[in-house]
Amino acid sequence: DQQVKQNSPSLSVQEGRISILNCDYTNSMFDYFLWYKKYPAEGPTFLISISSIKDKNEDGRFTVFLNKSAKHLSLHIVPSQPGDSAVYFCAASEGVNQFYFGTGTSLTVIP
Amino acid sequence: ETGVTQSPTHLIKTRGQQVTLRCSSQSGHNTVSWYQQALGQGPQFIFQYYREEENGRGNFPPRFSGLQFPNYSSELNVNALELDDSALYLCASSFWQASSYEQYFGPGTRLTVT
């Protein structure tokens, strides 16, 4: 049973434009959400997070939006850069000791 | 500051064998989690160790077991290997506290079971 879903396996965006990556979840008890970025042959790298008590968190070019009623979160990257090309995973947790990951979205930023 | 390291990088085993994978946590971290990532999937939580005790477990059978040592390094042991155990195994370390959710991942060990 996949509790966190990323329905778009891939996304291509022109350099300088906005990238929007989406994630849906089913467990209303999740209280923390994270985005990770993964390059080939490396482990996932933490990118940005959001608590369930917020609906937006911003860090530089990266903004995460949380819509609890829709059980949906999204990651916006503005402006997109070629170095952002990677696989992006969203993850959710209830408490600190178990994280559920989506299947990932492969982002390609075209120069 | 030393990051999370894992060994070996790659491993090939035969069905029915046993395997031990190793992880060294990032300096200052007292919690380690292990994940299995099958091809085309996201990481699946196996278990977490905090202060040498199992602190949560995902939907994996008992033949998946672990250890955490006083220096916070960790092992993942898998007995009676099956073909479906072929995957990338990731460990992630963190400093456990009620508000700490950030984990730092190692590069993974690629296990192939034939």
Interface residues (C-beta under 8 A of the other chain):
Chain A: V4 Q6 Y32 L34 Y36 A41 E42 G43 P44 T45 F46 S49 F89 A91 S93 V96 N97 Q98 F99 Y100 F101 G102 T103 G104
Chain B: V4 T31 S33 Y35 G40 Q41 G42 P43 Q44 F45 Q48 Y50 N55 G56 G58 L90 A92 S94 W96 Q97 A98 S100 Y101 E102 Q103 Y104 F105 G106 P107 G108
